[in-house]
Amino acid sequence: MEVVTFGEAMIRLSPPHFRRLEQTQTFDATVGGAELNVAVGVSRLGLSSSWVSCLPENALGRMTRNKAREMGVNTDSIRWDKEGRMGLYFVEYGSSPRPSSVLYDRSASSISRLTAPAFDWDEIFAGAKVFHTTGITAALSDQTAEEVRLAMEAAHRCGVTVTYDLNYRARLWTEERARAVQEPLMSLVDVLITTEEDTLKVFQINGTDYREVAQRLAERYGIPTVAITLRGDLSVLRNEWTSIAYSRGQLFDDRTYEIEIVDRVGGGDAYAAGFIFGLLTGGTAQGVRFGNAMSALKQTNWSDFCWASRQEVETLMGGSGLRILR
């Protein structure tokens, strides 16, 4: 597999038609989770991918495995848990002035109960080019944090590029705990994807602008490449999206996309998938361009996954218009 990812997936439940959780009588159900979203994204672009995780041995676990397979993701490294549960999360869609919100029900999920070392990472990384994981996985439990460290160390032994999305979630851990766990991991990171807000909360780094923040991150922790995504909230359903990357003393930027939001959940994961694809096929500048276009397109479709094709991404990068395609 060219790209290996490690992390939790959950069943996602969403009230239809902008209903509140308290008023809905039905839910739309699908599967989502940061690292699975990335594995799906790179698969859609044409790379081979494998998702490493732990699932309960029940119908919800099989549903999740089957959805990953449907999207072209290899699932051979999944571990099965006879006693654990599938994490759930609820997405309540907002409309200005009410923001969208997420409610987690993921405590004691199967992956959070893993006992490290749980996987043979040297075997999993055979032939791989990139390993991707996030701060969400490290936040789930002490055991998953340790497994993340072991995986990143193995990736370096195997010559695999490590990409890491900081992805701070205040409902999973405190800023102090996030900093204590993740600072030691930064020496193992080749590409860090983050936001100004998360960087300030977790590492207490700020600057006069996002370019300076990226440079300070890179210099403090010796990270070769730092990408910062930038979202402008014009309203709940209309956003601007772009990013920059600082790599070995050089800055790379791109156009800003204005998006009519259908579903912003998973937008950062789509960016990571596009960045990884661009990095492998053309370098950092190509990573920024593919990441931005992939994320912009993802936010126009419902569910965590990005359903765009490589052709659609390249067409958008080339300046496609908004006339109907016939």
N, C-alpha and C positions, 0 to 999 in steps of 0.2 A: 504494500500500500504506500502511495506517495505521501499522504497526509494521515496522521493518527491523532485522534482527539480523545480526551478522558474527562468524563463528568456525568452529572445526573440529568436524567430526563424525567418529566412529570406529565401527568394528564392535566390538560388545560381545559377549564370549564368557563364559558363566557355567556352571560345573558344576552339574548338577541335584541336587536332594535333599541339599543341604548338604555335598556332597562337597568334598574338598580338591583343589586344582589337581594335586597329585602323584598322586592316586588315580583321578581321573575318566577315563573313556574316551570321553565325549561332552560336547559343549557346546551350550547354548542360545544361538543367535545373534540379535542384533537390532542396531539402530542407536541411537547416542546421542551427545550432545555439548551443552554448556551452552546455547549460543545457538540451536541447532536446537530443543532442548527448550523454550526460551522461545517461539520462533516457533510451535511446535505448540500450546503452552498457550494463547496468545492467540487462535489460530485456533479452538480448541475452545470458547472463550468467545464467539466471534462476531465478532472483529476480523479484518481482512485483514492478512496478514503475508507478508514476504519474507525469505528466508535467503540471505545473501551468503557464499560460500565458494569453495574450490578443491578439486576432486576429481580423482583419477586417472582416466584414460580407460580403465577396465576394468570388469569385472563388479561389483566391490565398490563402485566409484564410482557405477555406475548403480543398484545396489541402494539406496544411500544417497539418491540423488536421487529414486528412485521412492517410497521410504518417506516422504520429505518431502512429495511431491505427494499421496500417499495421505491425509496428515493435513491437507490443505488449504493447504499452504504454497507460495508462489510461488518458483520456482527459476530464474527467467530470468537472474539475475545471477551464477550459478555459472560459474566459469572451469574449463576442463578442461586437465589436465596429462598429456602423453603419456609422461612418464618417471618421475613420482613414484609414491608408494605410499599406500595407505590406512592410517591409524593404527589400531591395535588396542588394546583394553584388556580385562583379565580381572577379573571380579568374583567373589570367593570369599565366600559368605555365611556369617556366623558365627552362633553361638548361645552365650549366656552360659555360661562366662566368656570364650569366644573371640570377639573382635570380627571383623566383616567386614573385608575388605581388598581393595585394588585394585592391580593390576600393569599398568603401561603398556608398550606397545610401539609408540611413535608417532614415534620419531626419523626425521627426513628425510621426513616426510609431505608430501604435495603442498602443503598450505597453508603449511607452514613454509618452503617454498622460494620463496614469492612475492617478487617484486621490486617494492617500492613506487616510484611509485604504480601499483597494479594495477587500480583500479576508478575509474569516473567517478562519484564520490559525489554531485555536484550533480544529475546525472541520476537516480541511484538514489533520492535523497531527494525527488524531485518528488511533492508531495502527502502526504508522510509526516508523522506526528505525533510518533513516538518512535523513537529509535535506541538499540538495546541491544547492549552487548558486555561482556566480562569480562576479569579479570586473567589468565585461562587463555590467551586469545588473545595478549595482550601477552607472555606468558611463552614462547611457542613458538619465537621467533627474533627477532633484531634487525629483520628485515624486517617481520614481523607487528606488532611493537610500533610501527614507523613507520607502517604502514597504519592501525592503530588511531588514532594521533594525527591522521592526515590525515582519517579518517572523522569523528572528533569535531569537528575544525575545520570541516569542510564542513557538518555538522549544525547548528552554530551559525550559519553563514552563511545556511542555509536556514530558520532558525527552528524547528528540530526539537529537541524535548526529548531530552537524553542521559541514559539510565539506565546505570549501571555497577555490576556485581557484582564486588567485590574478589576473591573466590574464590581465596585463596592456596593454592597447591599446592607443598608442600615438595619433591616429587619432580620438579618442573619447574624451579625456580630457588631461589636463596638469598633470605633475608629482605633482605639488603643490596641485591641486584640488583632485587628486587621494589620496594623503596622508591625506588631511583634512577630506575627507568623510570616508575613510576606517580605519584610526587609531582607532576611537571610536568603530568600529565593532569588532576589534580583541579580545576584552574581551569576545565576544560571540562565538568565533570559537573554535572548538574541534580539527579539523584537517585542517591545512593550506597547500595547494599545491601551489608551486611557483617555480621560477627559480632564480638563482643568479642575473641575469640582472634585472628582475622585482623588486626583493627585494631592490637592490641598488637604482633604480629609484624612487620607491614609498616610501620606509622607510629609505633610506640612510644608510642601513646596509651593511657592507662588512666584509671580514675576509681573513685569509691566504688561506682558501680553503672553499668549499661548506659545509663541515661538521661544521666548525666554524660558517658560516652564519646561518645554521639551528639552531644551539644551541643559538646563539644570538637572533634570532627571537623568539624562544620559551621562553627564559628568559625575554626578554623585555616586551612581551605582555601576558605572562602567558598561552601560547598555549600548550596544552598537547602533540600534535603531529605536527611536521612540516616535510613535504616531499618536496624535491627539485629534479626536473627533470633535466637531463643533456643531451644535444644534442651536438654531435660533427659533424661539417659540413665538411666531406671529399670532397664532391662536392655537387652541387644542388641535384643530383639524387642518392647520396650515403651518408648516415649518420650513425653515431653511437648513440645509445640510452641506457640510464640507469637512475637510480635514487637512492637516499638514503632517509631514514627517521630518524629523531631524535625524540624519544618518551620517556619522563620521564627519561632522563639521559642515555638512551641506543640508540646506533646507529645500523641501519639495512641497509645493502646494497645487491647488487645482481649482476649477470653477466651483461656484456655489449653486446647488440645486434647490429650487422652490418646490415643495411637495404638498399635494393635497392628501392628507393622511387618511388611509383606510385602517391601518394597524401598525403602530410604531414599535410594538414589542418584537424583538428580534432584529431590529435595525442595526444595532451594533455588531451582532453576530454575522449578519450579511456583510457588513464592512470588513470584518476579520477574514471571512471567506474570500471576498474579492481581493483584499490586500495580499493574502497568501498566494492566491492564483497569480496575481500580477507580479509579485516578488519572484516566484519561481520561473515565470515565463519572460520577464523583461526587466526586473530590478525594482528598486524602491519607488521611482517615479511612476512606473506602471502599476505598482501596488496601490498607491494613493488614488490613481484614476479609476482603477477597477473597483477598489473598495467603495469609493464615493458613489459610483453609478450603481453598483450592486445594492447598496443600502437604500438609495433613493427609490429604486424599483421595488425592493422588498416592502417598503412602507406603503406601497399602493395595493398590496394584497393582504387578505386576511390569513391569519395563523402565524406561528413562529417562523415557519420555513419561508425561504425566498423561492418563489416559483418561476423566476426569470431564467431565460436561457442565455448562453454566452452570446448568441447573436443579438438578443435584445439589449444586453449590457453594452456591447460594442456599438450598436446603433445609437444608443443614448449618449455614449462617450463622443460619438461623431457629430452630435448636434441634431438629433432627430426632432421633427416637428410634432404637433399635437393633432394633425388631421387623422381621421379614421383610416385604419389600414384595411384595404380591400383586396 
